[in-house]
């Protein structure tokens, strides 16, 4: 669980992390040949609201 975060939808402080694989990867708009990057999300384990998303390899988008 992630500490010190609260879901803006339901107020729960039970926040977990998830990772998207394969088809869920993020790709640069101008470089579709890129292998892309996996996406990590912070998710409320009570209502399912996604609080934030970020790529694991931001350097691929420069």
PDB file of N, CA, C and O in Angstrom:
ATOM      1  N   UNK A   1       0.831  -1.190   0.000  1.00  0.00           N
ATOM      2  CA  UNK A   1       0.000   0.000   0.000  1.00  0.00           C
ATOM      3  C   UNK A   1       0.878   1.258   0.000  1.00  0.00           C
ATOM      4  O   UNK A   1       2.003   1.250   0.501  1.00  0.00           O
ATOM      5  N   UNK A   2       0.348   2.309  -0.560  1.00  0.00           N
ATOM      6  CA  UNK A   2       1.037   3.587  -0.634  1.00  0.00           C
ATOM      7  C   UNK A   2       0.553   4.452   0.524  1.00  0.00           C
ATOM      8  O   UNK A   2      -0.650   4.583   0.753  1.00  0.00           O
ATOM      9  N   UNK A   3       1.501   5.040   1.249  1.00  0.00           N
ATOM     10  CA  UNK A   3       1.146   5.859   2.416  1.00  0.00           C
ATOM     11  C   UNK A   3       0.916   7.315   2.029  1.00  0.00           C
ATOM     12  O   UNK A   3       1.448   7.795   1.028  1.00  0.00           O
ATOM     13  N   UNK A   4       0.123   8.003   2.829  1.00  0.00           N
ATOM     14  CA  UNK A   4      -0.125   9.439   2.720  1.00  0.00           C
ATOM     15  C   UNK A   4      -0.862   9.860   1.454  1.00  0.00           C
ATOM     16  O   UNK A   4      -0.742  11.014   1.042  1.00  0.00           O
ATOM     17  N   UNK A   5      -1.609   8.977   0.831  1.00  0.00           N
ATOM     18  CA  UNK A   5      -2.428   9.348  -0.327  1.00  0.00           C
ATOM     19  C   UNK A   5      -3.870   8.994  -0.002  1.00  0.00           C
ATOM     20  O   UNK A   5      -4.149   8.046   0.732  1.00  0.00           O
ATOM     21  N   UNK A   6      -4.777   9.781  -0.568  1.00  0.00           N
ATOM     22  CA  UNK A   6      -6.199   9.551  -0.338  1.00  0.00           C
ATOM     23  C   UNK A   6      -6.946   9.641  -1.659  1.00  0.00           C
ATOM     24  O   UNK A   6      -6.674  10.526  -2.470  1.00  0.00           O
ATOM     25  N   UNK A   7      -7.863   8.750  -1.874  1.00  0.00           N
ATOM     26  CA  UNK A   7      -8.661   8.745  -3.096  1.00  0.00           C
ATOM     27  C   UNK A   7      -9.584   9.969  -3.109  1.00  0.00           C
ATOM     28  O   UNK A   7     -10.329  10.188  -2.154  1.00  0.00           O
ATOM     29  N   UNK A   8      -9.539  10.768  -4.185  1.00  0.00           N
ATOM     30  CA  UNK A   8     -10.415  11.948  -4.249  1.00  0.00           C
ATOM     31  C   UNK A   8     -11.883  11.586  -4.504  1.00  0.00           C
ATOM     32  O   UNK A   8     -12.759  12.438  -4.355  1.00  0.00           O
ATOM     33  N   UNK A   9     -12.156  10.356  -4.881  1.00  0.00           N
ATOM     34  CA  UNK A   9     -13.530   9.932  -5.173  1.00  0.00           C
ATOM     35  C   UNK A   9     -14.236   9.415  -3.923  1.00  0.00           C
ATOM     36  O   UNK A   9     -15.339   9.856  -3.599  1.00  0.00           O
ATOM     37  N   UNK A  10     -13.587   8.462  -3.213  1.00  0.00           N
ATOM     38  CA  UNK A  10     -14.275   7.837  -2.075  1.00  0.00           C
ATOM     39  C   UNK A  10     -13.612   8.136  -0.724  1.00  0.00           C
ATOM     40  O   UNK A  10     -14.169   7.800   0.321  1.00  0.00           O
ATOM     41  N   UNK A  11     -12.429   8.765  -0.735  1.00  0.00           N
ATOM     42  CA  UNK A  11     -11.766   9.118   0.519  1.00  0.00           C
ATOM     43  C   UNK A  11     -10.940   7.999   1.141  1.00  0.00           C
ATOM     44  O   UNK A  11     -10.338   8.194   2.197  1.00  0.00           O
ATOM     45  N   UNK A  12     -10.902   6.844   0.513  1.00  0.00           N
ATOM     46  CA  UNK A  12     -10.126   5.721   1.046  1.00  0.00           C
ATOM     47  C   UNK A  12      -8.628   6.028   0.999  1.00  0.00           C
ATOM     48  O   UNK A  12      -8.149   6.715   0.097  1.00  0.00           O
ATOM     49  N   UNK A  13      -7.909   5.512   1.979  1.00  0.00           N
ATOM     50  CA  UNK A  13      -6.449   5.654   2.002  1.00  0.00           C
ATOM     51  C   UNK A  13      -5.769   4.344   1.621  1.00  0.00           C
ATOM     52  O   UNK A  13      -4.553   4.206   1.753  1.00  0.00           O
ATOM     53  N   UNK A  14      -6.562   3.384   1.147  1.00  0.00           N
ATOM     54  CA  UNK A  14      -6.022   2.103   0.699  1.00  0.00           C
ATOM     55  C   UNK A  14      -5.686   2.206  -0.785  1.00  0.00           C
ATOM     56  O   UNK A  14      -6.529   1.947  -1.644  1.00  0.00           O
ATOM     57  N   UNK A  15      -4.446   2.585  -1.073  1.00  0.00           N
ATOM     58  CA  UNK A  15      -3.989   2.814  -2.439  1.00  0.00           C
ATOM     59  C   UNK A  15      -2.929   1.774  -2.792  1.00  0.00           C
ATOM     60  O   UNK A  15      -1.957   1.597  -2.058  1.00  0.00           O
ATOM     61  N   UNK A  16      -3.117   1.094  -3.910  1.00  0.00           N
ATOM     62  CA  UNK A  16      -2.164   0.085  -4.382  1.00  0.00           C
ATOM     63  C   UNK A  16      -1.546   0.507  -5.698  1.00  0.00           C
ATOM     64  O   UNK A  16      -1.916   1.534  -6.266  1.00  0.00           O
ATOM     65  N   UNK A  17      -0.600  -0.289  -6.182  1.00  0.00           N
ATOM     66  CA  UNK A  17       0.046  -0.021  -7.465  1.00  0.00           C
ATOM     67  C   UNK A  17      -0.243  -1.144  -8.431  1.00  0.00           C
ATOM     68  O   UNK A  17      -0.367  -2.302  -8.033  1.00  0.00           O
ATOM     69  N   UNK A  18      -0.351  -0.800  -9.711  1.00  0.00           N
ATOM     70  CA  UNK A  18      -0.539  -1.785 -10.763  1.00  0.00           C
ATOM     71  C   UNK A  18       0.346  -1.447 -11.944  1.00  0.00           C
ATOM     72  O   UNK A  18       0.779  -0.303 -12.086  1.00  0.00           O
ATOM     73  N   UNK A  19       0.621  -2.426 -12.797  1.00  0.00           N
ATOM     74  CA  UNK A  19       1.474  -2.221 -13.962  1.00  0.00           C
ATOM     75  C   UNK A  19       0.783  -2.772 -15.200  1.00  0.00           C
ATOM     76  O   UNK A  19       0.256  -3.885 -15.183  1.00  0.00           O
ATOM     77  N   UNK A  20       0.787  -1.985 -16.279  1.00  0.00           N
ATOM     78  CA  UNK A  20       0.248  -2.446 -17.553  1.00  0.00           C
ATOM     79  C   UNK A  20       1.379  -3.078 -18.363  1.00  0.00           C
ATOM     80  O   UNK A  20       2.490  -2.552 -18.414  1.00  0.00           O
ATOM     81  N   UNK A  21       1.082  -4.201 -18.987  1.00  0.00           N
ATOM     82  CA  UNK A  21       2.050  -4.900 -19.824  1.00  0.00           C
ATOM     83  C   UNK A  21       1.553  -4.970 -21.262  1.00  0.00           C
ATOM     84  O   UNK A  21       0.406  -4.626 -21.547  1.00  0.00           O
ATOM     85  N   UNK A  22       2.405  -5.408 -22.148  1.00  0.00           N
ATOM     86  CA  UNK A  22       2.104  -5.724 -23.555  1.00  0.00           C
ATOM     87  C   UNK A  22       1.299  -4.626 -24.228  1.00  0.00           C
ATOM     88  O   UNK A  22       1.834  -3.546 -24.480  1.00  0.00           O
ATOM     89  N   UNK A  23       0.038  -4.868 -24.524  1.00  0.00           N
ATOM     90  CA  UNK A  23      -0.775  -3.906 -25.268  1.00  0.00           C
ATOM     91  C   UNK A  23      -1.011  -2.621 -24.479  1.00  0.00           C
ATOM     92  O   UNK A  23      -1.422  -1.615 -25.055  1.00  0.00           O
ATOM     93  N   UNK A  24      -0.761  -2.637 -23.188  1.00  0.00           N
ATOM     94  CA  UNK A  24      -0.973  -1.463 -22.356  1.00  0.00           C
ATOM     95  C   UNK A  24       0.211  -0.523 -22.312  1.00  0.00           C
ATOM     96  O   UNK A  24       0.201   0.439 -21.544  1.00  0.00           O
ATOM     97  N   UNK A  25       1.241  -0.779 -23.122  1.00  0.00           N
ATOM     98  CA  UNK A  25       2.412   0.092 -23.119  1.00  0.00           C
ATOM     99  C   UNK A  25       2.084   1.449 -23.727  1.00  0.00           C
ATOM    100  O   UNK A  25       1.148   1.592 -24.515  1.00  0.00           O
ATOM    101  N   UNK A  26       2.884   2.445 -23.337  1.00  0.00           N
ATOM    102  CA  UNK A  26       2.779   3.787 -23.885  1.00  0.00           C
ATOM    103  C   UNK A  26       3.887   3.949 -24.916  1.00  0.00           C
ATOM    104  O   UNK A  26       5.022   3.527 -24.691  1.00  0.00           O
ATOM    105  N   UNK A  27       3.546   4.571 -26.065  1.00  0.00           N
ATOM    106  CA  UNK A  27       4.518   4.772 -27.136  1.00  0.00           C
ATOM    107  C   UNK A  27       4.610   6.248 -27.496  1.00  0.00           C
ATOM    108  O   UNK A  27       3.611   6.964 -27.427  1.00  0.00           O
ATOM    109  N   UNK A  28       5.811   6.717 -27.884  1.00  0.00           N
ATOM    110  CA  UNK A  28       5.934   8.106 -28.346  1.00  0.00           C
ATOM    111  C   UNK A  28       5.103   8.300 -29.620  1.00  0.00           C
ATOM    112  O   UNK A  28       5.073   7.414 -30.473  1.00  0.00           O
ATOM    113  N   UNK A  29       4.443   9.425 -29.755  1.00  0.00           N
ATOM    114  CA  UNK A  29       3.603   9.698 -30.914  1.00  0.00           C
ATOM    115  C   UNK A  29       4.417   9.706 -32.206  1.00  0.00           C
ATOM    116  O   UNK A  29       3.964   9.196 -33.231  1.00  0.00           O
ATOM    117  N   UNK A  30       5.609  10.281 -32.157  1.00  0.00           N
ATOM    118  CA  UNK A  30       6.398  10.445 -33.375  1.00  0.00           C
ATOM    119  C   UNK A  30       7.398   9.313 -33.633  1.00  0.00           C
ATOM    120  O   UNK A  30       8.223   9.419 -34.541  1.00  0.00           O
ATOM    121  N   UNK A  31       7.336   8.231 -32.846  1.00  0.00           N
ATOM    122  CA  UNK A  31       8.268   7.119 -33.019  1.00  0.00           C
ATOM    123  C   UNK A  31       7.557   5.800 -32.712  1.00  0.00           C
ATOM    124  O   UNK A  31       7.770   5.205 -31.656  1.00  0.00           O
ATOM    125  N   UNK A  32       6.730   5.357 -33.623  1.00  0.00           N
ATOM    126  CA  UNK A  32       5.949   4.144 -33.386  1.00  0.00           C
ATOM    127  C   UNK A  32       6.796   2.873 -33.460  1.00  0.00           C
ATOM    128  O   UNK A  32       6.318   1.792 -33.116  1.00  0.00           O
ATOM    129  N   UNK A  33       8.046   2.993 -33.906  1.00  0.00           N
ATOM    130  CA  UNK A  33       8.954   1.843 -33.952  1.00  0.00           C
ATOM    131  C   UNK A  33       9.514   1.558 -32.555  1.00  0.00           C
ATOM    132  O   UNK A  33      10.001   0.458 -32.290  1.00  0.00           O
ATOM    133  N   UNK A  34       9.443   2.532 -31.681  1.00  0.00           N
ATOM    134  CA  UNK A  34       9.940   2.391 -30.315  1.00  0.00           C
ATOM    135  C   UNK A  34       9.287   1.201 -29.622  1.00  0.00           C
ATOM    136  O   UNK A  34       8.152   0.838 -29.931  1.00  0.00           O
ATOM    137  N   UNK A  35      10.008   0.602 -28.689  1.00  0.00           N
ATOM    138  CA  UNK A  35       9.453  -0.503 -27.899  1.00  0.00           C
ATOM    139  C   UNK A  35       8.521   0.001 -26.805  1.00  0.00           C
ATOM    140  O   UNK A  35       7.854  -0.794 -26.142  1.00  0.00           O
ATOM    141  N   UNK A  36       8.472   1.308 -26.615  1.00  0.00           N
ATOM    142  CA  UNK A  36       7.571   1.893 -25.636  1.00  0.00           C
ATOM    143  C   UNK A  36       8.011   1.664 -24.209  1.00  0.00           C
ATOM    144  O   UNK A  36       9.151   1.271 -23.957  1.00  0.00           O
ATOM    145  N   UNK A  37       7.127   1.905 -23.292  1.00  0.00           N
ATOM    146  CA  UNK A  37       7.424   1.789 -21.870  1.00  0.00           C
ATOM    147  C   UNK A  37       6.195   1.279 -21.129  1.00  0.00           C
ATOM    148  O   UNK A  37       5.064   1.637 -21.459  1.00  0.00           O
ATOM    149  N   UNK A  38       6.427   0.446 -20.132  1.00  0.00           N
ATOM    150  CA  UNK A  38       5.329  -0.016 -19.289  1.00  0.00           C
ATOM    151  C   UNK A  38       4.776   1.169 -18.500  1.00  0.00           C
ATOM    152  O   UNK A  38       5.472   2.159 -18.275  1.00  0.00           O
ATOM    153  N   UNK A  39       3.534   1.055 -18.090  1.00  0.00           N
ATOM    154  CA  UNK A  39       2.861   2.116 -17.345  1.00  0.00           C
ATOM    155  C   UNK A  39       2.546   1.613 -15.944  1.00  0.00           C
ATOM    156  O   UNK A  39       2.012   0.519 -15.765  1.00  0.00           O
ATOM    157  N   UNK A  40       2.889   2.437 -14.947  1.00  0.00           N
ATOM    158  CA  UNK A  40       2.607   2.140 -13.544  1.00  0.00           C
ATOM    159  C   UNK A  40       1.455   3.053 -13.093  1.00  0.00           C
ATOM    160  O   UNK A  40       1.448   4.245 -13.398  1.00  0.00           O
ATOM    161  N   UNK A  41       0.497   2.492 -12.375  1.00  0.00           N
ATOM    162  CA  UNK A  41      -0.644   3.282 -11.903  1.00  0.00           C
ATOM    163  C   UNK A  41      -0.810   3.128 -10.393  1.00  0.00           C
ATOM    164  O   UNK A  41      -0.542   2.067  -9.830  1.00  0.00           O
ATOM    165  N   UNK A  42      -1.256   4.206  -9.750  1.00  0.00           N
ATOM    166  CA  UNK A  42      -1.666   4.164  -8.352  1.00  0.00           C
ATOM    167  C   UNK A  42      -3.186   4.066  -8.359  1.00  0.00           C
ATOM    168  O   UNK A  42      -3.864   4.906  -8.951  1.00  0.00           O
ATOM    169  N   UNK A  43      -3.721   3.039  -7.701  1.00  0.00           N
ATOM    170  CA  UNK A  43      -5.142   2.704  -7.799  1.00  0.00           C
ATOM    171  C   UNK A  43      -5.783   2.593  -6.414  1.00  0.00           C
ATOM    172  O   UNK A  43      -5.217   1.979  -5.510  1.00  0.00           O
ATOM    173  N   UNK A  44      -6.954   3.182  -6.256  1.00  0.00           N
ATOM    174  CA  UNK A  44      -7.708   3.022  -5.013  1.00  0.00           C
ATOM    175  C   UNK A  44      -8.226   1.588  -4.970  1.00  0.00           C
ATOM    176  O   UNK A  44      -8.941   1.153  -5.873  1.00  0.00           O
ATOM    177  N   UNK A  45      -7.868   0.862  -3.929  1.00  0.00           N
ATOM    178  CA  UNK A  45      -8.302  -0.534  -3.823  1.00  0.00           C
ATOM    179  C   UNK A  45      -9.741  -0.645  -3.314  1.00  0.00           C
ATOM    180  O   UNK A  45     -10.281  -1.748  -3.219  1.00  0.00           O
ATOM    181  N   UNK A  46     -10.359   0.484  -2.990  1.00  0.00           N
ATOM    182  CA  UNK A  46     -11.757   0.475  -2.549  1.00  0.00           C
ATOM    183  C   UNK A  46     -12.713   0.668  -3.733  1.00  0.00           C
ATOM    184  O   UNK A  46     -13.639  -0.123  -3.912  1.00  0.00           O
ATOM    185  N   UNK A  47     -12.494   1.719  -4.548  1.00  0.00           N
ATOM    186  CA  UNK A  47     -13.431   2.017  -5.629  1.00  0.00           C
ATOM    187  C   UNK A  47     -12.838   1.839  -7.028  1.00  0.00           C
ATOM    188  O   UNK A  47     -13.578   1.871  -8.011  1.00  0.00           O
ATOM    189  N   UNK A  48     -11.520   1.655  -7.139  1.00  0.00           N
ATOM    190  CA  UNK A  48     -10.890   1.427  -8.429  1.00  0.00           C
ATOM    191  C   UNK A  48     -10.446   2.681  -9.161  1.00  0.00           C
ATOM    192  O   UNK A  48      -9.918   2.585 -10.269  1.00  0.00           O
ATOM    193  N   UNK A  49     -10.641   3.846  -8.578  1.00  0.00           N
ATOM    194  CA  UNK A  49     -10.215   5.098  -9.214  1.00  0.00           C
ATOM    195  C   UNK A  49      -8.697   5.104  -9.392  1.00  0.00           C
ATOM    196  O   UNK A  49      -7.962   4.727  -8.478  1.00  0.00           O
ATOM    197  N   UNK A  50      -8.224   5.532 -10.573  1.00  0.00           N
ATOM    198  CA  UNK A  50      -6.784   5.641 -10.826  1.00  0.00           C
ATOM    199  C   UNK A  50      -6.344   7.045 -10.437  1.00  0.00           C
ATOM    200  O   UNK A  50      -6.781   8.033 -11.027  1.00  0.00           O
ATOM    201  N   UNK A  51      -5.462   7.120  -9.424  1.00  0.00           N
ATOM    202  CA  UNK A  51      -5.003   8.402  -8.931  1.00  0.00           C
ATOM    203  C   UNK A  51      -3.917   8.997  -9.820  1.00  0.00           C
ATOM    204  O   UNK A  51      -3.892  10.208 -10.041  1.00  0.00           O
ATOM    205  N   UNK A  52      -3.022   8.158 -10.331  1.00  0.00           N
ATOM    206  CA  UNK A  52      -1.956   8.650 -11.196  1.00  0.00           C
ATOM    207  C   UNK A  52      -1.429   7.514 -12.062  1.00  0.00           C
ATOM    208  O   UNK A  52      -1.577   6.335 -11.741  1.00  0.00           O
ATOM    209  N   UNK A  53      -0.809   7.910 -13.170  1.00  0.00           N
ATOM    210  CA  UNK A  53      -0.163   6.948 -14.060  1.00  0.00           C
ATOM    211  C   UNK A  53       1.174   7.551 -14.484  1.00  0.00           C
ATOM    212  O   UNK A  53       1.279   8.760 -14.690  1.00  0.00           O
ATOM    213  N   UNK A  54       2.203   6.695 -14.616  1.00  0.00           N
ATOM    214  CA  UNK A  54       3.487   7.171 -15.129  1.00  0.00           C
ATOM    215  C   UNK A  54       4.187   6.033 -15.857  1.00  0.00           C
ATOM    216  O   UNK A  54       3.955   4.859 -15.567  1.00  0.00           O
ATOM    217  N   UNK A  55       5.051   6.395 -16.811  1.00  0.00           N
ATOM    218  CA  UNK A  55       5.811   5.398 -17.545  1.00  0.00           C
ATOM    219  C   UNK A  55       7.066   5.049 -16.763  1.00  0.00           C
ATOM    220  O   UNK A  55       7.581   5.872 -16.006  1.00  0.00           O
ATOM    221  N   UNK A  56       7.559   3.822 -16.946  1.00  0.00           N
ATOM    222  CA  UNK A  56       8.758   3.385 -16.227  1.00  0.00           C
ATOM    223  C   UNK A  56      10.037   3.846 -16.909  1.00  0.00           C
ATOM    224  O   UNK A  56      11.092   3.868 -16.276  1.00  0.00           O
ATOM    225  N   UNK A  57       9.968   4.217 -18.192  1.00  0.00           N
ATOM    226  CA  UNK A  57      11.150   4.658 -18.928  1.00  0.00           C
ATOM    227  C   UNK A  57      10.859   5.982 -19.637  1.00  0.00           C
ATOM    228  O   UNK A  57      10.684   5.999 -20.855  1.00  0.00           O
ATOM    229  N   UNK A  58      10.804   7.100 -18.884  1.00  0.00           N
ATOM    230  CA  UNK A  58      10.444   8.388 -19.475  1.00  0.00           C
ATOM    231  C   UNK A  58      11.448   8.881 -20.530  1.00  0.00           C
ATOM    232  O   UNK A  58      11.102   9.705 -21.377  1.00  0.00           O
ATOM    233  N   UNK A  59      12.673   8.384 -20.477  1.00  0.00           N
ATOM    234  CA  UNK A  59      13.691   8.819 -21.452  1.00  0.00           C
ATOM    235  C   UNK A  59      13.319   8.421 -22.883  1.00  0.00           C
ATOM    236  O   UNK A  59      13.843   9.010 -23.828  1.00  0.00           O
ATOM    237  N   UNK A  60      12.448   7.458 -23.065  1.00  0.00           N
ATOM    238  CA  UNK A  60      12.041   7.030 -24.399  1.00  0.00           C
ATOM    239  C   UNK A  60      11.161   8.062 -25.092  1.00  0.00           C
ATOM    240  O   UNK A  60      10.878   7.919 -26.281  1.00  0.00           O
ATOM    241  N   UNK A  61      10.722   9.096 -24.384  1.00  0.00           N
ATOM    242  CA  UNK A  61       9.817  10.094 -24.944  1.00  0.00           C
ATOM    243  C   UNK A  61      10.507  11.429 -25.235  1.00  0.00           C
ATOM    244  O   UNK A  61       9.844  12.428 -25.512  1.00  0.00           O
ATOM    245  N   UNK A  62      11.835  11.439 -25.170  1.00  0.00           N
ATOM    246  CA  UNK A  62      12.596  12.678 -25.474  1.00  0.00           C
ATOM    247  C   UNK A  62      12.710  12.869 -26.957  1.00  0.00           C
ATOM    248  O   UNK A  62      13.308  13.844 -27.410  1.00  0.00           O
TER     249      UNK A  62
END
